[in-house]
Amino acid sequence: MNVEAQRDDTAIPNGPSPPSKPTLTQLGLIFLRIGATGFGGGMAVFSLIEREMRGRKWVDEERLFEAFAIGQSLPGASAVNTAAFLSMRLCGWPGAALATFTFVLPSFFLMLAAAFFYPSFRSLPRMDAIFEGLNAAVVGIILALTLNLGQRAVKSTWTFSLAALSCMVLVLSGTAATEVVLVAGLIGIFTDSFREGRDRFRGRKKPPSGALCLLPFTVILAAGYGVLWEVARVFLTTGAITFGGGFVMIPLLEHEVVNQAGWLSHQQFADAMALGQITPGPVVITSTFIGYSAAGVTGAVIATVAIFLPSFLIASSAARYLEQFRANRQVNAFLKGLAPAVLGMLLAAAISLGRAGIVGPVGLVIAGLSCAAILWLRPNPAWVVFVAGMVRVSLAALGV
């Protein structure tokens, strides 16, 4: 009898063991490795995070998928959102800060080097052909992303109309992408409120909406206090209000840095986006290139910190106050309004980059093939950009 009781006491319980927690050093080293090897951004980085986190049993599958979903729904770079969210839940604020820093660090130094040497290597023989291929592939990738998102975001006449209107406003007028984002979110809230009132009129029971939630916008610095303040303002704004990941930031950044500030030409901006694709880490590390072009190394540091600071703050706060964030109806309504506007912004970005980066029928073919490859073969986007550049320079060597 005593033997059986002893056996029961020492028996290994059924079910999976609870996830372990890393030290700050372990967490920092893992995200340093992910930042150095995660080419392609987005889902390519997510796959590395999944492999590292689940392989060490730091998080279970449910929390991992939850982090991915939250990272996609928050403003800023989705990969950085996921890193900050997971690290906040594992090691608190110090873990979230360390993970964000180490994840961005490798790509920051690579892009800083690219910006420094850009004037020299851009004039080398065949570089025009290489960048023609790279830029065409970026346009194709953006088109593929637009089509993929469109299948989920455009579900009614009003969402299709909002997407088309957003695209036309950005392409045909000088309206800032910031204004499009805010108006689209307000339309989403208005539509939700209208439906709620209609449902109440029809006698359906619906939970009350509650007071309008103040979205966690980062403080936007006033313009006109020097180029460094302007760099901080542009990238804080972009990181705080742009939903959908790095590619969605392209139209807002292009409007601010090319059309308004004049820090880059359209061609240079297209080249910067291509370089962001072939370096590891988040795609929006292009901000380092832009900041360097505007104000040297100091501008590069400020732009990089400013673009990722909202992701770090908002994702970490969401990890701490997850249930309140999920339950807020006004936040969800605002996000519903943004989804179709994001499609219009992406299409406008593809048109703008295509004008600057696609040269002749060969560029159109490369863009089309890149789009098709992303849609049907689903490779890492970094490989698509690299192959497009090599194909274009090979064709140029043959006289095509």
Buried (B, 14 or more C-beta within 10 A) or exposed (E): EEEEEEEEEEEEEEEEEEBEEBEBEBBBBBBBBBBBEBBBBBBBBBEBBBEBBBEEEBBBEEBBEBBBEBBBBBBBBBBBBBBBBBBBBBBBBEBBBBBBBBBBBBBBEBBBEBBBEBEEEBEEEEBBBBBBBBBBBBBBBBBBBBBEBBEEBBEEEBBBEBBBBBBEBBBEEEBBBBEBBBBBBEBBBEBBBEEBEEEEEEEEEEEEBEEEBEBBBBEBBEEEEEBBBBBBBBBBBBBBBBBBBBBBBBBBBBBBBBEBBEBBEBBBBBBBBBBBBBBBBBBBBBBBBBBBBBBBEBBBBBBBBBBBBBBBBBBBBBBBEBEEBEEBBBBBBBBBBBBBBBBBBBBBBBBBBBEBBBBEEBBBBBBBBBBEBBBEEEBBBBBBBBBBBBBBBEBBEEEE
